Amino acid sequence: PESLENFGAGAFRSCSIKEVTIPEKVTIIEDQVFMYCPLQNVYSKAKTPPVCTVEAFMSNNNRDVFAILHVPSGTKELYENADGWMYFPFTTESDNEIYKIVYSVIGNGKIKINNKIYSGNNNIYVEKNSDINFEIIPETGYKISEVYYLINNIGDPIDVSNNVRNGLLTYKSVQNNIYFYFLFEKDDSTGKKCETPTISFVDGKLTFS
């Protein structure tokens, strides 16, 4: 109810809740309220972030939070710097749809996505119609081999290696979840092509060996 002012400890722990709305008058969310719930979206109407810890929303024993946080206009920065709320992977004041950008960096290199450095395998979130700017950075002695992506991780992989210019690649106007794969290989100064991973696409998944 809109008159609710706090959530008691463990109130919905391990429930199969995927979406929750925090009423405007809530000031306290106690520990483990939504712990282990498969939350995808959290909507907070409170203009001041309620007091809570990461354990209120954490999805697993690694203290990860996977839900998207939707907050009132003008409060994004408050939530992003508030204890407990800062652990959400993406916070938005917009009503736009949110899409997931999954990336895999294979080999000796890293990438910048919109000026933030990433490596390994992980994901970020962006709003619909956003542009994504990649800077692809090989380690010393390595170079970019190939770049692929799949839309919603289905269909055939799309090779965009030739679209990379001076290590830069832009994907315009995101409309779906997108899965990117960045491959690096040794840079042989003799011009001889070095061995690169073998790429296969089976049952909707890209694999490298």
N, C-alpha and C positions, 0 to 999 in steps of 0.2 A: 504493500500500500504506500501511497505518497507520503503518509505521515510517519513512515518508518525512519528511525534515527540511528540505529546501529544493527549490525549483523553479529549474532553471537558466535563464539568460537566453534568451529567444526559443523556449523548448521547444515551445510550441504555437501560435506566432505564425501568424495567418491560417488556423487550422484551423476547421472547421465545428462547433465545440463550442458547445452552447447551455446546458449546465449542468455545473458542476464542484463537487466537494467537496474542501475543504482539510483534510487530516488534522490531528489534534490536536497532533502533535509538530513540525509545520512552524514554523520560526522566520524563514525568509527566502524571499521571492518576488522573484526578480531581474527586471530590466527586460524588458519586452516579452514576458513569458511567455504571456499570453493576448491580446496586442495584435491588434486587428482580428478577433477572434473574435465571432460573433453571440451572445454570452452573454445569457441571460435571467435565470438564477439562479446565485448563488454561495453555497455553504454552507461556512462555516468552523467547524470544530470546536475551533479553537485558542482557549483562554481568554485568551491575550495576543495582541493583533494581530501577526501576523508582519510583519517589516520589509519594506516595499515602497514603490514610488512609483506615481503615477497611470498611468505608462506600462505597468505590469504588466497593467492591465485595460482600457485605453482602447480605445474602439470605432472612433475615426476620428482624422483629423489635427487636429480641434478639441479633442482631449483629453477628449472626452465619455465618460462611463461610463453605460451604459444598464441594466445588470443590477440585479436586486434582491439585496441582501446579507442572508443569514440567519446569525445568530450565536448563540452559547450564551447561556443565561439569565444576566442580570447583567453582560453585557459590551457592551451596545449603546452606552453613552456612551463607553467606551474606543475602540471602532471609529470612532464618529462624529468623534472628535478625533484619530485617528491618521493620519499622513501616508500618502497612497495610498488609504486606506480611506474617508476623509472625502468623496471625490468620488462615491461611490455615491448615486444619487438617493433611495434608501429603504433603511433598515436596520431589521430586525425580529428580535425574539427569539421571536416567536410562530409557531405552526404554522398560523395562519389563512391563508386565501387572500388574495392581494394584488390589488387592482384599480387601474386607471389612470383618473384623472380628467383629461380633456383640456379645456382652456378656450381660448376665443378672445374677446378683448376688441376690439370694433369701434367706433371712434370715440374721443372724448375722455373717457377715464375709466380707472379701474383697479378692481381688486377685492382684497378681503382674503379669504383662505381660512384658516379656523381661526386668525385673527389675524396671518397673514403676508401682506404686500402683493405683488400680482402684476399684470403688465400684458402686453399683446401676446398671443402664442400660445405655449402651453407645456403641460406636464402635471405632475401630482403623483401620488403613490401613497398609497393608504389600505388599511387592513385591512378584510376582510369585516365587515359589520354596523356599520361606523363611520358616524357622522353627519358631514355636511359643513356648516359654517356659512359663508355668504358675506356679506360686507359690500360692497355695490356703490357705488362712489364716483365720481360725475361730477366733471369739472373745473369750475371756475367758469364759469358761463354755459351749462352743459350739464345734461342730465337723462337719466335712464334711459328708453330707448325700449322695448326688448323684451328678454326673456330666454327662451331656448329650450334644450332638451336632447334628446339622442338616447341611447338605450341601445345600447351596442356599435356606435354609429354606423350603425345600420340602422333601417328603418321610418320612420314619419312623425315629424317634429320635434314635440315637446310644448311648447306655449307656457305658461310659468309666470309670465308678467309680472304677473298679478293676485295671485300669491302673495307678491310682494315687499312688505314692510311696512317703511316708514321706511328703505329701502335694505338691508333684511336679508332673507335667504332661507336656509332650512335644508332640506337633502335628508337624509332619514332612512334609516338602515340600508342602506348600499351593498351591492348584490348582483351588480353587473356593472360593466364599464368604461362610463363615462358621458362624453359629449361635451357641454359647455356652451358657449353663445354669448351674450355680453352686448353689447347694442347701445346706443349713446348718441346723442342728438340735441341740437341747440341748444335752449336754453330761451328761447323767445320770450315776453317779459313781457306782450305784448299778448294772449296766449292763442291766437294763430294757430299751428297745428301746422307745424313746420319740416320740411323734406325729410329723410326717413330712407332708409337703404339699401334697395334692392329685394332681396327675399329670394326665392330659388328653390331647389327641392329636386329634383335630377336624379341618377339613377343612384346613389342612396344617399349623396349629398353635399349639404350646405348650401352655397350660394354667395351672396355679397353683392355688389351693384354700385351 
